[in-house]
Amino acid sequence: MAYDEFLADRARQILRSEHIAFEEKKMMGGLCFMVNEKMCFGLDMDKNNNSSRLMCRVGGDNYEKLLAQPHCKPMDFTGRAMRGYVFVSSEGLDTDEQLAFWIRQCLLFNPEATRSRKKPKKN
């Protein structure tokens, strides 16, 4: 699992300072932060330049507006952008205020987000 542990610690501090209950799950090659049993945001490494980045679940309503922010681009794992999800590069996460802004955007969308269905276990 490739992600920046220092960035993960900063994210944890922001969530704790806001008294947000969260879980962490290692998935998608990085670390995902779950709020209300839903993926809220995640951390991984950009394979193109080996720098850390934040994967934000922001929803469709704010998607276009947030894409205009510096260091933000559509989330694209497969060659096709996932609407409602963005990547924020490490340059856009230098300060705690920048990181808190993006985490807040994810938390604002979280109540509207749907939970993924758990697959039944095979015997």
VODOLO-537234 format. One record per residue (C-alpha): chain; x, y, z. Coordinates in steps of 0.1 Angstrom, whole numbers, m for minus. Layout:
% VODOLO-537234
+------+-------+-------+-------+
| unit |     u |     v |     w |
+------+-------+-------+-------+
|    A |     X |     Y |     Z |
...
+------+-------+-------+-------+
***
This chain:
% VODOLO-537234
+------+-------+-------+-------+
| unit |     u |     v |     w |
+------+-------+-------+-------+
|    A |     0 |     0 |     0 |
|    A |    15 |    32 |   m11 |
|    A |     5 |    64 |     6 |
|    A |    21 |    93 |    26 |
|    A |    18 |    84 |    63 |
|    A |    25 |   120 |    73 |
|    A |    m4 |   132 |    51 |
|    A |   m26 |   104 |    67 |
|    A |   m16 |   117 |   102 |
|    A |   m26 |   153 |    92 |
|    A |   m59 |   140 |    79 |
|    A |   m66 |   121 |   111 |
|    A |   m58 |   153 |   132 |
|    A |   m83 |   173 |   111 |
|    A |  m111 |   147 |   115 |
|    A |  m104 |   144 |   152 |
|    A |  m104 |   181 |   157 |
|    A |  m139 |   182 |   141 |
|    A |  m150 |   153 |   163 |
|    A |  m158 |   132 |   132 |
|    A |  m160 |    94 |   137 |
|    A |  m141 |    76 |   110 |
|    A |  m126 |    43 |   100 |
|    A |   m96 |    36 |    78 |
|    A |   m94 |     9 |    52 |
|    A |   m66 |     0 |    30 |
|    A |   m80 |    m3 |    m5 |
|    A |   m74 |     9 |   m41 |
|    A |   m37 |     9 |   m36 |
|    A |   m39 |    34 |    m7 |
|    A |   m57 |    43 |    24 |
|    A |   m94 |    53 |    25 |
|    A |  m112 |    72 |    52 |
|    A |  m147 |    60 |    58 |
|    A |  m173 |    83 |    75 |
|    A |  m208 |    69 |    82 |
|    A |  m196 |    36 |    66 |
|    A |  m191 |    54 |    33 |
|    A |  m159 |    62 |    15 |
|    A |  m152 |    99 |    22 |
|    A |  m117 |   104 |     9 |
|    A |   m85 |    85 |     3 |
|    A |   m47 |    88 |     0 |
|    A |   m25 |    72 |   m25 |
|    A |     6 |    79 |   m46 |
|    A |     5 |    93 |   m82 |
|    A |    24 |    67 |  m102 |
|    A |    33 |    93 |  m128 |
|    A |    54 |   114 |  m105 |
|    A |    56 |    94 |   m73 |
|    A |    40 |   121 |   m52 |
|    A |    12 |   119 |   m27 |
|    A |   m24 |   129 |   m36 |
|    A |   m58 |   131 |   m20 |
|    A |   m87 |   113 |   m36 |
|    A |  m119 |   133 |   m28 |
|    A |  m155 |   121 |   m31 |
|    A |  m172 |   155 |   m36 |
|    A |  m204 |   145 |   m55 |
|    A |  m218 |   159 |   m87 |
|    A |  m232 |   192 |   m76 |
|    A |  m198 |   207 |   m66 |
|    A |  m177 |   187 |   m91 |
|    A |  m172 |   213 |  m118 |
|    A |  m167 |   242 |   m94 |
|    A |  m140 |   222 |   m75 |
|    A |  m122 |   212 |  m106 |
|    A |  m114 |   249 |  m111 |
|    A |   m94 |   249 |   m79 |
|    A |   m56 |   248 |   m82 |
|    A |   m40 |   214 |   m82 |
|    A |   m73 |   196 |   m87 |
|    A |   m81 |   173 |  m116 |
|    A |  m107 |   146 |  m124 |
|    A |  m101 |   112 |  m108 |
|    A |   m91 |    88 |  m135 |
|    A |   m78 |    53 |  m127 |
|    A |   m89 |    36 |  m159 |
|    A |   m87 |    63 |  m187 |
|    A |  m123 |    74 |  m179 |
|    A |  m129 |   101 |  m153 |
|    A |  m152 |    93 |  m124 |
|    A |  m177 |   122 |  m120 |
|    A |  m180 |   133 |   m84 |
|    A |  m145 |   123 |   m75 |
|    A |  m113 |   144 |   m79 |
|    A |   m76 |   141 |   m72 |
|    A |   m58 |   169 |   m54 |
|    A |   m20 |   168 |   m59 |
|    A |     5 |   172 |   m31 |
|    A |    11 |   209 |   m41 |
|    A |   m26 |   216 |   m32 |
|    A |   m22 |   200 |     3 |
|    A |     9 |   219 |    16 |
|    A |    m9 |   236 |    45 |
|    A |   m33 |   223 |    70 |
|    A |   m58 |   249 |    58 |
|    A |   m56 |   235 |    22 |
|    A |   m61 |   199 |    34 |
|    A |   m89 |   209 |    57 |
|    A |  m107 |   226 |    28 |
|    A |  m107 |   194 |     8 |
|    A |  m117 |   172 |    37 |
|    A |  m146 |   196 |    44 |
|    A |  m158 |   193 |     8 |
|    A |  m158 |   155 |    12 |
|    A |  m177 |   157 |    45 |
|    A |  m203 |   181 |    30 |
|    A |  m211 |   155 |     4 |
|    A |  m209 |   125 |    27 |
|    A |  m246 |   126 |    40 |
|    A |  m258 |   124 |     3 |
|    A |  m233 |    96 |    m7 |
|    A |  m246 |    61 |   m10 |
|    A |  m230 |    31 |     7 |
|    A |  m215 |     5 |   m14 |
|    A |  m233 |   m28 |   m11 |
|    A |  m213 |   m56 |     5 |
|    A |  m209 |   m87 |   m15 |
|    A |  m221 |  m119 |     1 |
|    A |  m193 |  m141 |    14 |
|    A |  m187 |  m172 |    m6 |
|    A |  m186 |  m205 |    13 |
+------+-------+-------+-------+
***
